[in-house]
């Protein structure tokens, strides 16, 4: 029995290697590498063009915006000892953009800070660099984001495409190129990272890498990559229920599930230990970091975000009627109840396509119902949705429209209207290329007509709200009237979308087994 088990393991490993070789052969044979390279170069040019526009808080003292926050973290990390990065002191005033992301973000800031200091030391000088906005400094900051995209997000997408189309029924070059464009030319991600100014491409890139590793049966590698993503931005926890349930479901299919779970647990524990090592010398040091990662004092939401709490606050004043402690509990309960069906499905019948749907459903559960959600958090559910773009062609079109629209007030404040309109047009121009026109056939002409009328009406409502927001001042009694209307419209669509994807996930009943070499990605 032992020899037989060893032979089986060796056979599975050999099959995995052969599949990887087949993927690379198909990638080159079909000429997909040239398509990916062209789209990637075009994507970088688009990002570089957007970076020429203003950023969050440009020329707006005293705290400026997210650009200054990222620059300030570089200033802190290269000038202070690692144990003082999250500690309030005379050298590190946490009220002025204190670090509020996990240690991997701090290490990234340290590396980028060294880069800036080499070319322009004044841009990261302690104290004196606050609000530093020289031309060279801004260019260097923009290049750190661009390089992060090129070095992390783009290779991760390439890895995903190789894995996704390895045994996929559709392997036409035009279809693959269209899918790559849907992922890389994501207007929301480009506008937030290269316009507003953030580094979401790093955590999302690590997540894509983890997803691809899961799909290629490299669960230990996936665990490491997802832990890295979690330790770069805590919002990656939006995906945690999907990863946990899928990997647990796979472990339960093994002959020795306890051993498989133990291996994953040790990898996760080891990865976290390495990343958090500088802070593990005392409980107080760990708590200093954890306290910065959970800013409950900010309230259940900030600004106007298209989730349940913000949208319903028009009628129910949550912040006035309930304590922060009560809202934390209720939001946690609502979030868990929303992603629980998706988790149960993956534990019972884990599948690769089901895993992708679970990522959408899990991340949307957090976006819609969790505590302290930002407008930019829509990037998280949008990522797995873009990975499923070929499965969700019609719904994905509307999702991208409303995801982009939900960030419109934020991007207006950042003076990014021109790139907003340009990227909106570019994305949908790419979406409606011949390769993208493959929605499910509807033979009933009445149904088709009704859908066309409904879509036209929804787009006209969005267009009207764009115009109203830009040219008409709201009543003094309701200064945020148009923001509330935008959030209501977007939230309504998000609820419908996640209901649809939950239904789609539960329709997948074929379970994953080690012997199952699926010809389709399900």
C-alpha positions in Angstrom: 0.0 0.0 0.0 2.8 2.4 0.8 4.6 1.7 -2.5 1.3 2.2 -4.3 0.7 5.5 -2.6 4.2 6.7 -3.5 3.6 5.7 -7.1 0.4 7.6 -7.1 2.0 10.8 -5.7 4.8 10.6 -8.2 2.3 10.1 -11.0 0.3 13.2 -9.9 3.6 15.2 -9.8 4.5 14.0 -13.3 1.1 14.9 -14.6 1.4 18.4 -13.1 4.8 18.9 -14.8 3.5 17.6 -18.1 0.5 19.9 -17.9 2.8 22.9 -17.2 4.9 21.9 -20.3 1.7 21.6 -22.4 0.6 25.1 -21.2 3.9 26.7 -22.3 3.9 24.8 -25.6 0.3 26.0 -26.3 1.2 29.5 -25.3 4.0 29.7 -27.7 2.4 27.6 -30.5 -0.7 29.7 -30.6 1.3 33.0 -30.6 -0.3 34.1 -27.4 3.0 35.3 -26.1 3.0 38.1 -28.7 -0.6 39.0 -27.9 0.2 39.2 -24.2 3.3 41.2 -24.8 1.5 43.8 -27.0 -1.4 44.1 -24.5 1.0 44.4 -21.6 3.1 47.2 -23.3 -0.1 49.0 -24.3 -1.4 48.6 -20.7 1.9 50.1 -19.3 1.6 53.0 -21.8 -2.0 53.7 -20.7 -0.9 53.6 -17.0 2.0 56.0 -17.8 -0.4 58.4 -19.5 -2.8 58.4 -16.6 0.1 59.1 -14.2 0.6 62.5 -16.0 -2.7 63.7 -14.4 -3.3 64.9 -10.8 -3.3 62.6 -7.8 -5.0 62.4 -4.4 -4.4 65.6 -2.4 -2.2 67.3 -5.0 -1.2 70.7 -3.7 -3.7 70.5 -0.9 -2.1 71.0 2.5 -1.9 70.3 5.4 -2.4 66.5 5.0 -2.6 66.4 1.2 -3.8 62.8 0.3 -2.9 59.2 -0.5 0.1 60.2 -2.5 1.6 62.0 0.5 0.7 59.0 2.7 2.7 56.6 0.5 5.6 59.1 0.4 5.5 59.6 4.1 5.7 55.9 4.8 8.9 55.8 2.7 10.2 58.7 4.8 9.4 56.9 8.1 10.7 53.4 7.1 14.1 54.5 5.8 14.8 56.9 8.7 13.5 55.0 11.8 14.2 51.5 13.2 11.7 48.9 12.1 10.2 48.6 15.6 9.2 52.3 15.5 7.4 52.2 12.2 4.0 51.7 13.9 4.7 53.4 17.2 3.6 56.9 18.0 6.5 59.2 18.9 8.0 62.6 18.3 9.7 61.2 15.2 6.6 59.4 14.0 3.3 61.2 14.5 0.7 58.6 13.7 -2.0 61.3 13.3 -0.1 62.4 10.2 -0.5 59.4 7.9 0.7 56.8 10.3 1.3 53.4 8.7 -2.0 51.5 8.7 -1.2 48.5 6.5 0.6 45.2 7.5 4.4 44.8 7.6 4.8 43.8 3.9 3.6 47.3 2.9 6.1 48.8 5.3 8.9 46.7 3.7 7.8 47.8 0.3 7.8 51.4 1.4 11.3 50.9 2.7 12.6 49.5 -0.7 10.9 52.3 -2.6 12.2 54.8 -0.1 15.8 53.7 -0.8 15.1 54.2 -4.5 13.8 57.7 -3.9 16.6 58.6 -1.6 19.2 57.6 -4.2 17.9 59.9 -6.8 16.4 62.7 -4.7 17.3 62.6 -0.9 15.1 65.6 -0.1 12.0 63.7 -1.1 12.2 61.3 1.9 14.1 63.5 4.4 12.7 63.1 7.9 10.2 66.0 8.9 11.4 68.4 6.1 9.9 66.3 3.3 6.3 66.6 4.3 4.2 67.7 1.4 7.2 67.3 -1.0 6.0 67.7 -4.5 8.9 68.3 -6.8 8.7 67.3 -10.5 11.4 64.6 -10.1 9.9 63.4 -6.8 6.5 62.9 -8.4 8.0 61.1 -11.4 10.0 58.7 -9.2 6.9 58.0 -7.1 4.9 57.3 -10.2 7.6 54.9 -11.5 7.5 52.9 -8.3 3.8 52.1 -9.0 4.5 51.4 -12.7 7.4 49.0 -11.9 5.2 47.3 -9.2 2.6 46.6 -11.9 5.1 45.3 -14.4 7.0 43.1 -11.9 4.1 41.7 -9.9 0.6 42.1 -11.4 1.5 41.5 -15.0 3.5 38.2 -14.4 0.7 37.0 -12.1 -1.9 37.6 -14.9 0.4 35.7 -17.3 0.6 32.8 -14.9 -3.2 32.8 -14.5 -3.8 32.8 -18.3 -1.4 29.9 -18.7 -3.3 27.9 -16.1 -6.8 28.9 -17.0 -6.5 28.0 -20.7 -4.4 24.9 -20.1 -7.5 22.6 -20.4 -10.1 25.1 -21.4 -12.5 24.3 -24.2 -11.9 27.6 -25.9 -8.3 28.3 -27.0 -8.7 30.7 -29.8 -6.0 33.4 -29.8 -8.6 36.2 -30.1 -10.5 34.9 -27.1 -7.4 34.7 -25.0 -6.3 38.1 -26.0 -9.7 39.6 -25.2 -9.6 38.0 -21.7 -6.1 39.3 -21.1 -7.2 42.8 -22.1 -10.2 42.6 -19.7 -7.8 41.9 -16.8 -4.9 44.2 -17.6 -6.9 47.2 -19.0 -9.0 47.4 -15.9 -10.0 51.2 -15.7 -10.8 51.0 -12.0 -7.4 49.6 -11.0 -5.5 51.9 -13.4 -7.3 55.1 -12.1 -6.8 54.2 -8.4 -3.2 53.1 -8.7 -1.8 55.4 -11.3 -4.2 58.3 -10.9 -5.4 58.5 -7.3 -2.1 56.9 -6.2 -1.9 53.5 -4.4 -0.2 50.2 -4.8 -3.1 47.8 -5.1 -1.4 46.1 -8.0 1.0 44.4 -5.5 -1.6 42.8 -3.2 -3.9 42.0 -6.2 -1.0 40.6 -8.2 -0.1 38.3 -5.3 -3.7 37.2 -5.1 -3.9 36.4 -8.8 -0.7 34.4 -8.4 -2.3 32.5 -5.5 -5.4 31.8 -7.5 -3.4 30.5 -10.4 -1.4 28.3 -8.0 -4.6 26.8 -6.7 -5.9 26.1 -10.2 -2.6 24.4 -11.0 -2.8 22.2 -7.8 0.1 24.0 -6.1 -1.7 24.6 -2.9 1.4 25.2 -0.7 2.6 27.9 -3.2 -0.9 29.4 -3.2 -0.9 29.6 0.6 2.4 31.5 0.6 1.3 33.9 -2.1 -2.0 34.6 -0.4 -0.3 35.1 3.0 1.9 37.7 1.3 -1.1 39.4 -0.2 -2.8 39.5 3.3 0.4 40.9 4.7 0.5 43.7 2.1 -3.1 44.8 2.5 -5.5 43.5 5.1 -8.4 43.9 2.7 -7.1 40.8 1.0 -9.0 39.1 3.8 -12.0 39.6 1.5 -10.8 36.5 -0.3 -10.0 34.5 2.7 -13.3 32.6 3.0 -13.0 31.4 -0.6 -9.4 30.3 -0.2 -10.1 28.6 3.2 -13.2 26.7 2.1 -11.8 25.6 -1.3 -8.5 24.3 0.2 -10.3 22.7 3.1 -12.7 21.0 0.7 -9.7 19.7 -1.3 -8.0 18.4 1.9 -11.1 16.5 2.9 -11.0 14.6 -0.4 -7.6 13.2 0.5 -7.1 9.9 2.3 -5.3 11.8 5.1 -7.1 15.1 5.4 -5.4 15.9 8.8 -2.0 15.7 7.2 -3.0 18.0 4.3 -4.5 20.6 6.6 -1.4 20.4 8.8 0.9 21.1 5.9 -1.1 24.1 4.8 -1.3 25.4 8.4 2.5 25.1 8.8 3.1 27.0 5.6 0.7 29.8 6.7 2.2 30.0 10.1 5.8 30.0 8.8 5.0 32.7 6.2 3.4 34.9 8.9 6.3 34.3 11.3 8.9 35.4 8.8 7.0 38.6 7.8 6.2 39.6 11.4 9.5 38.5 12.9 10.7 42.0 13.8 7.5 42.6 15.9 7.3 39.2 17.7 9.7 40.1 20.5 6.8 41.4 22.7 3.0 41.4 22.9 3.0 45.2 23.1 4.8 45.5 19.8 2.4 43.1 18.1 -0.6 45.0 19.5 0.8 48.3 18.2 0.7 46.9 14.7 -2.7 45.3 15.0 -4.2 48.4 16.4 -3.1 50.3 13.3 -4.7 47.7 11.0 -8.2 48.0 12.5 -9.2 51.7 12.6 -12.7 51.1 14.1 -12.8 54.7 15.3 -13.4 55.9 11.8 -16.9 54.5 11.8 -18.7 51.9 9.7 -18.0 53.7 6.5 -16.2 56.8 5.1 -17.4 59.2 2.4 -19.9 57.6 0.0 -19.5 53.9 -0.8 -22.0 51.7 -2.6 -22.5 49.2 0.1 -25.4 48.4 2.4 -24.5 50.6 5.4 -23.9 53.8 3.4 -26.8 53.3 1.0 -29.3 52.6 3.7 -28.0 55.4 5.9 -30.3 57.7 3.8 -33.1 56.2 5.9 -31.4 54.7 8.9 -28.8 56.8 10.6 -26.6 53.9 11.7 -23.8 56.1 13.3 -26.3 58.0 15.5 -28.6 55.1 16.5 -26.0 52.4 17.3 -22.7 52.3 19.1 -19.5 51.3 17.2 -19.4 48.0 19.2 -22.9 47.1 18.1 -22.2 48.0 14.5 -19.0 45.9 14.5 -21.0 42.8 15.6 -23.9 43.4 13.3 -21.7 44.0 10.3 -19.6 40.9 11.1 -22.7 38.8 11.3 -24.1 40.1 8.1 -20.9 39.5 6.3 -20.5 36.0 7.5 -24.1 35.1 6.7 -23.6 36.4 3.2 -20.4 34.5 2.3 -21.4 31.3 4.3 -23.4 29.7 1.4 -20.5 30.1 -0.9 -18.1 28.5 1.6 -20.4 25.6 2.2 -20.6 24.9 -1.5 -16.8 24.8 -1.9 -16.3 22.6 1.2 -18.9 20.1 -0.1 -17.9 20.2 -3.7 -14.7 22.1 -4.4 -14.1 22.8 -8.0 -11.8 25.2 -9.9 -14.6 27.2 -11.5 -16.5 27.2 -8.2 -13.4 28.6 -6.5 -13.4 31.6 -8.8 -17.1 32.2 -8.2 -16.5 31.8 -4.4 -13.8 34.6 -4.7 -16.4 36.9 -6.3 -19.0 36.1 -3.7 -16.7 36.2 -0.7 -15.2 39.6 -1.7 -18.6 41.1 -2.5 -19.9 40.0 0.9 -17.2 42.0 2.6 -17.6 45.0 0.3 -21.4 45.1 0.8 -21.6 44.4 4.5 -18.3 44.6 6.4 -17.1 47.4 8.7 -15.1 50.4 7.4 -15.3 50.0 3.6 -13.8 52.5 1.1 -14.9 53.3 -2.4 -11.6 51.8 -3.7 -12.5 48.4 -2.1 -14.6 47.6 -5.2 -11.3 46.6 -6.8 -11.4 43.4 -4.7 -14.6 41.8 -6.1 -13.8 43.3 -9.5 -10.6 41.2 -9.7 -12.1 37.7 -9.6 -15.0 38.9 -11.8 -12.4 39.9 -14.4 -10.8 36.5 -14.2 -14.3 35.1 -14.9 -15.0 37.6 -17.7 -15.4 34.8 -20.3 -18.0 33.2 -18.2 -19.8 36.4 -17.2 -19.6 38.4 -20.4 -22.9 40.2 -20.1 -22.9 40.7 -16.3 -19.3 41.7 -16.4 -20.0 44.6 -18.7 -22.6 46.0 -16.2 -20.4 45.3 -13.2 -17.4 47.2 -14.7 -19.7 50.1 -15.6 -21.1 50.4 -12.1 -17.8 49.7 -10.4 -16.3 52.6 -12.3 -19.4 54.8 -11.7 -19.2 54.1 -7.9 -15.8 55.8 -7.8 -16.8 58.8 -9.8 -17.2 61.3 -6.9 -13.8 60.2 -5.6 -12.1 60.6 -9.0 -13.8 64.0 -9.5 -12.3 65.2 -6.2 -8.9 64.1 -7.5 -9.5 66.0 -10.8 -9.3 62.8 -12.8 -12.4 63.3 -15.0 -10.5 63.3 -18.3 -8.7 59.9 -17.7 -12.0 58.6 -16.2 -13.9 59.3 -19.5 -11.0 58.2 -21.6 -10.5 54.8 -19.8 -14.2 54.2 -19.7 -14.4 54.6 -23.5 -11.2 52.6 -24.0 -12.4 49.6 -21.9 -15.8 49.4 -23.6 -14.2 49.7 -27.0 -12.1 46.7 -26.2 -15.0 44.9 -24.6 -17.2 45.2 -27.7 -14.6 43.9 -30.1 -15.7 40.9 -32.1 -14.2 38.5 -29.5 -16.3 40.1 -26.8 -19.6 39.7 -28.5 -20.5 36.2 -27.3 -23.3 36.6 -24.8 -25.6 33.8 -24.3 -28.0 33.5 -27.2 -31.6 34.6 -26.5 -34.1 33.2 -28.9 -37.1 35.0 -27.5 -37.2 38.3 -29.3 -39.5 39.8 -26.6 -37.0 39.0 -23.9 -34.2 40.4 -26.0 -36.1 43.6 -26.6 -37.0 44.0 -22.9 -33.3 43.5 -21.9 -32.2 46.1 -24.5 -34.7 48.6 -23.2 -33.7 48.0 -19.6 -29.9 48.3 -20.4 -30.6 51.5 -22.3 -32.6 52.9 -19.4 -29.8 52.1 -16.9 -27.1 53.6 -19.0 -29.2 56.8 -19.5 -29.7 57.0 -15.7 -26.0 56.8 -15.2 -25.3 59.4 -17.9 -27.9 61.8 -16.3 -26.3 61.4 -12.9 -22.9 62.1 -14.3 -24.2 65.4 -15.8 -26.1 66.4 -12.7 -23.1 65.8 -10.5 -20.8 67.9 -12.7 -23.0 70.9 -13.6 -25.8 71.3 -11.0 -25.4 72.3 -7.3 -27.5 70.1 -5.0 -29.9 71.7 -2.5 -28.2 73.2 0.6 -30.3 70.9 2.7 -29.0 67.8 0.9 -25.4 68.6 -0.2 -24.7 65.0 -0.9 -27.9 64.2 -2.9 -26.2 63.2 -6.1 -23.6 61.0 -4.3 -26.4 59.2 -2.5 -28.3 58.6 -5.8 -25.1 57.2 -7.4 -24.5 54.9 -4.5 -28.1 53.7 -4.5 -28.0 52.9 -8.2 -24.6 51.1 -7.9 -25.5 49.2 -4.8 -28.7 47.9 -6.4 -26.7 46.5 -9.2 -24.1 45.0 -7.0 -26.8 43.1 -5.0 -28.2 41.7 -8.2 -24.8 40.7 -9.4 -23.7 38.8 -6.3 -27.1 37.1 -6.2 -26.5 35.9 -9.7 -22.9 34.7 -9.0 -24.1 32.8 -5.9 -26.7 31.0 -7.9 -24.1 30.2 -10.6 -21.8 28.8 -8.0 -24.4 26.5 -6.5 -25.3 25.2 -10.0 -21.8 23.7 -10.1 -22.1 20.2 -8.7 -19.1 18.4 -10.0 -16.6 17.8 -7.1 -12.9 18.0 -7.4 -10.8 14.9 -6.9 -7.1 14.1 -7.3 -7.9 11.8 -10.2 -10.0 14.4 -12.0 -8.1 15.9 -14.8 -10.8 18.3 -16.0 -10.9 19.1 -19.6 -13.0 22.1 -18.8 -12.2 24.6 -16.0 -15.0 23.4 -13.7 
